[in-house]
Amino acid sequence: MCFALPLRVASSSNNQAMMEDGRTVSLSMVGAAKKGQWLLVQSNLAVDTLTLTEARAMRSAIKEVSHELSARH
């Protein structure tokens, strides 16, 4: 199963970005990114850019699913 996460750019150079969680991702599919920009990241590859509203909605949904799954155990 593939799962993409909304992550915020801490810094970027060349064709890579360092995300706030410490992972380095390739920007080859989305082009240049600026500090603070939200990206949809799958397997250390940025696959799309996100607005703040989109990123917040996705993060909220992920937290809800995680909470529901942990409540079952």
PEDA-V184017 format. One record per residue. RES is the residue in three letters. OMEGA is omega in whole degrees, 0 to 359 (* if undefined). D_FIRST is the distance of its C-alpha to the first C-alpha in whole Angstrom. Layout:
# PEDA-V184017
res=<RES | RES>
omega=<OMEGA | OMEGA>
d_first=<D_FIRST | D_FIRST>
This chain:
# PEDA-V184017
res=<MET | CYS | PHE | ALA | LEU | PRO | LEU | ARG | VAL | ALA | SER | SER | SER | ASN | ASN | GLN | ALA | MET | MET | GLU | ASP | GLY | ARG | THR | VAL | SER | LEU | SER | MET | VAL | GLY | ALA | ALA | LYS | LYS | GLY | GLN | TRP | LEU | LEU | VAL | GLN | SER | ASN | LEU | ALA | VAL | ASP | THR | LEU | THR | LEU | THR | GLU | ALA | ARG | ALA | MET | ARG | SER | ALA | ILE | LYS | GLU | VAL | SER | HIS | GLU | LEU | SER | ALA | ARG | HIS>
omega=<177 | 181 | 180 | 181 | 172 | 181 | 182 | 181 | 174 | 177 | 177 | 175 | 183 | 183 | 181 | 176 | 171 | 182 | 183 | 179 | 176 | 180 | 176 | 181 | 176 | 178 | 187 | 180 | 186 | 182 | 184 | 178 | 181 | 176 | 179 | 180 | 178 | 178 | 173 | 189 | 177 | 178 | 179 | 176 | 176 | 184 | 179 | 172 | 182 | 170 | 177 | 180 | 178 | 181 | 179 | 180 | 180 | 180 | 179 | 180 | 179 | 179 | 179 | 180 | 179 | 179 | 180 | 180 | 180 | 179 | 180 | 184 | *>
d_first=<0 | 4 | 7 | 10 | 13 | 17 | 19 | 23 | 25 | 27 | 29 | 28 | 30 | 30 | 26 | 24 | 24 | 24 | 22 | 24 | 22 | 23 | 20 | 21 | 19 | 20 | 22 | 22 | 20 | 22 | 26 | 28 | 27 | 29 | 29 | 28 | 26 | 23 | 20 | 16 | 14 | 11 | 11 | 15 | 16 | 17 | 16 | 18 | 21 | 22 | 25 | 26 | 25 | 22 | 21 | 23 | 21 | 17 | 18 | 20 | 17 | 15 | 18 | 19 | 16 | 16 | 19 | 19 | 17 | 19 | 22 | 21 | 21>
